[in-house]
Structure formats: structure tokens, C-alpha cells
Amino acid sequence: MRKVLAKILDLLIPVAVFCIALIIVGSLVSSRPFGHDESVYLTKARSWLEGTPADQYVIYRPLGMVSAGWVLLHLGNSEIIIRSFGVVFGAITLLFIYLLFKKMFNRWVALGITTVVGTSTVFLREASQFFNDIPASGLLIGILLLLYIYYETAGKSKSVYFIALLSAFAFYLRYEVAPTLVVIGFLSLLILLPKFKQKTNASFTKLQTTLIVSIFLLIPHFLQSYIWTKDPFGILGLAGEVAGRKYIGDGLVDYIKWLPSETGGWVMGVTAILGIIATFTILARKKTLQNQENLLWLGGIGLLSFIIIGLTADAEPRHIFFSMTLLSGVGIASVYSLVKEKTKFLANLLITLLITNAVLSGVFHFEKTDSFFKELESDPYTLAFSEASNAISSDSASMNGCAIWSPVYRPTLSWYTKCNILPIGDEDRFERDYLVNSGKPYYSVVLTKLQESQISQNEAIKFNVDLTEVFRTNNLSKSSRGDLVVYRITRTDEIGQGNDWINW
């Protein structure tokens, strides 16, 4: 009877984890306008479908996100439909987390870490948007699960073949996972290989095939990189250069400062610190190391990935989601194992208390995230740019596209207007862009109090243009950036010659 109940739970709990995640994350999705990163990927995806401009897309942006956007645009272009990508992959991520820790430890530890991660601020906020950090992290966790199954079965499991697909998918969704994939491979060889060789009839055949297929699937990226940058690693280098670091390691300093509360919430932060302590403790004690390769493997991957990302990327909690998940899981599993040696009842009670605390914290995190999104949706500048986009679209509806010079909100403007979005440079740059976009109506978007360079009435003579107001907000004059104004641009030397945009 107990075995039957265990099998039922093994089926029902993963289904429940997936469905509950869909419901919770899905309820956070709203129809607020797309933000910067979302718009960048979507304008490129739409350009593949309709040939519309994608000026804001640059080559270090992963094509996997563009491909995902292309697929979703076949279903519709609403914010809710597009953001369903994050919802589905958020649920998949939690499912992989549960399955990994259930496989490596037990059901209690798996439920503990899944609840802690699923109720964290970083998960709730990121998974409900069209972002790549959570999906890529989920795929990496799936890779760890398949690797451990392969390790446990002495190389007999055919599921290892899926590692090639998950690795390629994770890489094309987020190029920055490349160092983490290397860390996973290196520490797997260093920590798991010795015991793997001791297993009866251990086989490397399927793993070798998987590695070959993985390399084959990544070849298109390195060819693309060589064609575009003359360097097979050029795109990866560009992705690192735009990290916005003040100095190498400033991200790591910030991450350490943010622990424990600002990297996903107190519960996730504290358990991750316990995971760091457990990893160093196991590494320092050879006797412990002989019996706890599992914890060292996960903790080592999480910690080394945490350090590498801190050294190479700008500091954002979403960048270390994968690391924090592993370290938090190791922290929970370590404490559970120590207490279980004394009394199993107390160990299970501690997990129950952890889950209860995480759920209570999660309610607060959910309400905070929901309020944050609602504030964005009602933000006066968000609403103003939405209205401005509609005004531009209506004014240029009969023409073959349009061109906009704007100092801010550029990818979002591009998505909602289908216009070319051009940088504001000097007069020579303006002249070149003006001529390249000949035949289209031209617009300038201006924030009246913004100090950055803009094509405003004060700059009209400098750029040899006349500006005709087509839209202005009425309620932002007292704000720090002032009113938002949209001007239609015509050339001073073309007026009266029949060459303004209306007659083109």
C-alpha cells in the first residue's frame, strides 16, 4: 500500500507543481506595454514575418528569443499571448527543479526548494515577462537532471541524448549560459567521473554521441559569428562587452552585498548562504567529500557560476537565478541531511516549516510584484508613450512606414509604431539618416525637460528642419522629464517646393 501511495505521489506532485506554477505566474501577466528587452526581440521577430524595421536589434542579442517571438506572433501579437512564453517556461523550470532534487535527495527536499524558488521575487517577476533568464536556467537544470540520471544508470539511460537539445536551446536563448555549460562539464568530470568509472559496466558511448551532437548544433552560431565579426567567438565577446561593468567583478561585489534579501527574498537568500557554507565545508573535509558528491557537485556548479557571472556581467538578480537555485537547494538538502541523521521526524518538520514560511513570504512577494506591474501599467510616461505611438501610427497610416528620432523608449516605440527608430547624433548623422529614409514621414519625440540631445524646437535651426506638433501630453509638465511631445519633421529648404512628406 505504501509503495502504491508513493507512486501516486510521484505522479501527482509534479503535475501539481506545473499546474500551480501556471496559475500563479499566469495571474501576474498583464497587457501593459512591452518593455525595452521584450520589444527588441519582438521587433526582430516581426521583421522576419512582415519586413518591418528592427533597428534596435543588435547581433549580440540571442536568436533563440527572436525565434520564440516569431512562433508566438503566429498566434497573436497581444502582450498576454507573447508573455505566455515566460509563464510556460516558468512552470517547466519549477518542474525540473522538483524532479532534480527528488532524484538526487527525496520528496521533502524537492518540495522545499521548489516552494522557495517558486515564491521568490526574482522568479515571480521574471517568469511573467518575455525574458530569457528563467527559461535558460530551467533548461540548465534539466541538463543537470539528465546528467545525473545518466550517472546513476552507469551510462545506460538514453535520456542523455536530450542534453544536446537542451544545451543548444539554452545557449540560443541566452548566449551568456556558455560559461555555465563549461562549468557543468568541468565539475561533472572532476566530481562525478571517479565514481562513475567504478560502476559496473559503466559506458561513455551515449555521452560521446551527445557531445558530438551538441557541438554540431552550436556550429551555426560560430559560423554566423565568424561571418559577422570575423571571429567565431565575436558575438559572445560583444555580449560580454555590453555588460555595463564599472570594473571587472563589480557585479560580484553587488551580489555579495545583496545577500540575503535582495537576490530573491530572505528565504531564498538565507538558504543559498547555507548552501555556500555547505559547499565549502564538504570541500574542506575529505571524509565528508567521500559520501556527499551530490551536494558538492550542485554546490560547486552554483558557486562557480555565481562567481563567473559576477565577474563578467552587470549585477541583476535574474542573472544569478540558476546559481541561487542550486545553492539554495544545497543549503536545504544539507540541513535536512544533518537533522535526519538524528531524527527523521524533526527533519520533515523543518521542511514543513520552511515551506510554510516560503508560502507566507510568497504571498507578500506576489502582492508586491502585482503592485509593481500595475504601477508600470498606470505610469504616466508609459501611458503617454502609448498614446504617442498611437498618434504616430494614425498620422503615418497611409504612408510606407515612418522614421522617428527619440532619446528614450526607442525599442518600445519601434514595436508599437512599426517605424525606423534613429539615434540622435550630429547634423551629419541626421542628414544621412534623413536621406536613407527618404519617402517616409519623419517624427521627433521630445521630453520637454530632458537634458539629453533631442530634435526639439530649440534645435530645429541646427538641423535645418521645421517641426509641426501632432501630439502633446497635458498632465506631465510638472514631472521631472516634462511633457512628451511628438513633432512631424519637414526640411526648411523643402517647404513650398512640393517635396514635403505629404506629397511624397
Secondary structure as UniProt FT lines:
FT   HELIX           2..26
FT   TURN            27..28
FT   HELIX           36..50
FT   TURN            55..56
FT   TURN            59..60
FT   HELIX           63..73
FT   TURN            74..75
FT   HELIX           79..104
FT   HELIX           107..118
FT   HELIX           121..127
FT   HELIX           133..152
FT   TURN            153..155
FT   HELIX           158..161
FT   HELIX           162..173
FT   HELIX           175..177
FT   HELIX           178..187
FT   HELIX           188..192
FT   HELIX           193..198
FT   TURN            200..201
FT   HELIX           205..229
FT   TURN            232..233
FT   HELIX           234..241
FT   TURN            242..243
FT   TURN            248..249
FT   HELIX           250..258
FT   TURN            259..264
FT   HELIX           266..284
FT   HELIX           286..289
FT   TURN            290..291
FT   HELIX           293..312
FT   HELIX           317..320
FT   HELIX           321..342
FT   HELIX           344..378
FT   HELIX           380..395
FT   TURN            396..398
FT   STRAND          403..405
FT   HELIX           410..417
FT   STRAND          420..422
FT   HELIX           427..436
FT   TURN            437..439
FT   STRAND          442..447
FT   TURN            448..449
FT   HELIX           457..459
FT   HELIX           460..463
FT   STRAND          465..472
FT   TURN            477..478
FT   TURN            480..481
FT   STRAND          484..491
FT   HELIX           492..494
FT   TURN            495..498
FT   HELIX           501..503
//
